[in-house]
Amino acid sequence: MIRFGAVVVAAVVGMLGVAPLANADESTYLNQMRQKNKLFVTLTNDQLIRLGYVACKTMRTSMSSGNSVATARSHSDQAVASTATGTLGLSYIDRASVMHITQDAEDYLC
């Protein structure tokens, strides 16, 4: 029985060793962001990528300062909204769009 268990464990470890690594990239991020009901403002791909990287940078900075993931996401949301209405010149960006940008950047871009 012990030998069978060792064989099963070895097989599982072997399968994990050849599993493909996750590959975060701009194309995947944009595909996710362009799904229905993610954005309620009009943004170009360049603007979305720029805002995604703002979210990533802010999250990294916030977490390296010892903040929780939730706090880092909040800081990222604020930075994305500020960049959108400041640097990018949008007159308005809604909270839902900002939160989707931060979440999808975390999942697919960072």
N, C-alpha and C positions, 0 to 999 in steps of 0.2 A: 504494500500500500504506500509506503514511504517513497519507494522508487517511482511509482506511478505519479505521485504528487510532484516529485522533482522533475519528471519529464514534462508534465503540464506547465509548471512554472518556467522551465527552460523554453518551452514552445512560446509561451506568452511573451517572455522577455525577448525572444528572437523576433517575434512579430513587431514588437514595439521598436526594436532597433532598426527596422527597415521602413517604418512608417514615414510618409513624407512630412517634411517640416512645413509649418504654416508660413505662407508667403504674403506678407502685407505689402500692398502696392497701391499706387494712385488709381489704377484702372478698376480694381476691386472696390475701392472706396467710392469712386464716382458711380459705379453700377449700383451700389447699395444706396447711395444718396438720391439717385434718380428714381428709386422705386416710389410707387404711389403713396401719397400721404406722409412723406418725410419732410418735404419743403413746402412752405406756404409763402415763399418769396421767390423772386426770379434772380438766380445767380448763375454766372457763367461757370464753366468747369475750372477756369483759372482762379476765380474767386473762391469756389468751394475748396480747392486744393490749398489755397493760401490760408483760409480759415481753419481747415483741418490741421495744418502744420502749427498754427497758433494754438489750437487746442492741445496738440501733442507736447509742444514746448512748455506750455503752462502747466500741464499735468506733471511732466517730468520735474520741473522746478518745484512745484508744490509738494510732490511726494518726497523729493530729495531733502526738503526742509522738514520732513517728519509728519506731514499732514496725512490724514486718512484718504482713501480713495474717494469717498464721498465729498470731502472738502476739496480735493484736487479737481474733481469734476465741476464743482461749483465755481472754483476759480477759473477753470477753462471756459465754462459757460459765460462768465463775466468778460473774459478776454475776447472771446469770439464775438459777443454782442458789441463790445467797445470797438473792435477792429472793423466790424461790418459797418457800423454807423459813423465811425471816425475815418479811418484810413481809406476804406472802400467807398465811402460817401453815400451809403444807403440811407434813406430817410427813416427807415424802420425795419426791424427784424423781430419776428415774434419768438417767444420763448420756446415753443415746440421745435421750430426749425433750429434754433441754437442748440437745444439739447440733443437733437438728432445729429447735428454736425459733430458735437463733442463725443457722443457715444460711438458713432460710426468711425470717427477718427481713431478713437481708442481701440476699436475692434479690428480695423482694416488698414490703418495708415501708420500708426505709431510703432 
